[in-house]
Amino acid sequence: MAVSAFVVRPEERVRGLAVVGEKITVLAPGSRTQGYEIFLQQGDAGQGPPPHSHDWDESFYVVSGDVAFGIGDQEMVATPGTLVHLPAGTTHWFRFENKAEMISMTSREGASAFFTEVDEKVPPGVPDLPTLGAVAARHGVKIG
C-alpha cells in the first residue's frame, strides 16, 4: 500500500486513550505511515508506566512539565526541550513529576495496538497488573 500525505489538526484528533494513568493520543498510527508511530502523551503528577521493555525503538520529546525517566539502572528528570531515545529492548519507565506533555515516536507499528487494548481492558486507576501483563504479553511488551 502506498503511503499518502496526511495532516492531523487538533480538532481532528482521535479520542485520547487511558493508559496506566496517562492520556495517549495516537497522532500517526503505523497503518497510516507504513512504519513509525507518533503519539501525544499527557499526564498528571505521579502517573506513568511500570518498568517495561518492547521490541521497538521509542523516543520522547518533553513539551511541557517535568518527567522522571528510569533507563536501566539510571534515573533522570527530563525538562521541556529534552529528547530521550530508547533503543528496542531497553528497560525503562517514566513518571510525570507534575502536569506534563510529551510527543513520542516509535520505530515501527505496534504501540498503538497495545495502547488501544490497554484502554479497552485495563480500568483507570491503579493498574490491574495481571490484566496489564496479559495485554502486554500479546503485544511483545515485557513488564518488569
N, C-alpha and C positions, 0 to 999 in steps of 0.2 A: 504494500500500500504506500502510495506517495504521501509525503508529509506536506501539509498545507500550512501556509502562514495563518496565524490567528492572533487576536488581541483579546485580553480579558480586562474589561473595565470593572471598577469596584461594584457597580450596580448589577453586573452580570455574573459575579462570582457565585459558585455553588455554595450551599449551606456548609458552614464550618462543622467539622466532626469533633465530638467529645472524646478525647484520647488521654487517658490517665491524668485527668485534671486540667488539661490544656485544650484550647480550641485550635484545630488544624484545618486550614482551608486549602484544598487542592487547587492550585493555580494552573498547573500544566501537568496533566497526567501522562504517563508513558504512552497511553493509547493515542494521544494527540501528537506527541513529539517523536514517537517511534524510538524512544531511548530514555533519556533522563526525565526526572520529575521535579517540579518546583512547588513549594508549599509556603504558606504564611502560617507561622506558629505564634500563638498568643497565650499568655498565662499570667496568673497572679502569684504572689509570693508563696513559695513552698511547693509549687506544682512542678511536675516533670516525671519522666520515666525512671524505673529502677535500672541498675546496671544491665546492659544488654549488648549484643553484637548481631551483625547480619552480613549477608554476602554482597552488599552494595556499598560503594563509597557514599559518604554523606558530608555535606558542608553546610555550616550555619553562619549567617551574617546577622549580627545583632543590630537591630534598627533602633530600639529604644529600651531603656531599663538595663538591668544587670542580670547576667545569667551565669551561675556557677556550673562549671563543667568538671567532670571526673573523666580522665582519659588514662586507662590502665591504672597505675598507682599514683598518678599525679592529679592535683586539683588546681583550678584557676578560676578567676572571675573574669568573664568577658563583658566589656562595656560597649556602648554604642560605637559602631565602626569596626569592631573586631570580627575577623573571619576565623572560624575553627574548621579545619578539614580533617576528616577521619577516614582512613582507608578501610576497605571492606575487611571484616573480621576483627576490628578494633573494639575492645570492650569499653563502653562509655556510658555516662549518664549526664543529666543536667537538671538543675533546679532554678526556677525563676526566683531571683533574690527579692524582687519587687515586681510590680506590673511591668511586663516586658513583651517585646515583639521581635521575632527573628524571621528571616527568609531562609529557607533551607532548600537544598538541592541534592538529589540522589543521582547516582551514575547510571541507573537503569530502572526499568519499571519494576514495581514490587511493593514499595512502601505505601502507595495509595490504596492498594487492595487490603493490605494489613490494617491501615488506619480505618478504612471503611468497616471492616469486620469488627475491630475493637469497638467502634462507635455503636454498632448494632448489638454486640453480645456482652460487653463489659459495662455494667451500670456505672454512672458517675459516682464520685466519692472515692473512698479508699478502695483501690483496685482489688477485685476478687482474683487473687494470684493464680489459683488453679485454672480458672477460665481464661485469664490473660495468657497463661503459659500454654494452654492448648491452642488458642488462636495464634500465638507467636510461632509455635512449632509448625503449624500448617503453612506459614509464610517464610520459613527459614530464619526466624528471629530467635536467638538464644537469650533467655533471661538469666542474669547472674554471671 
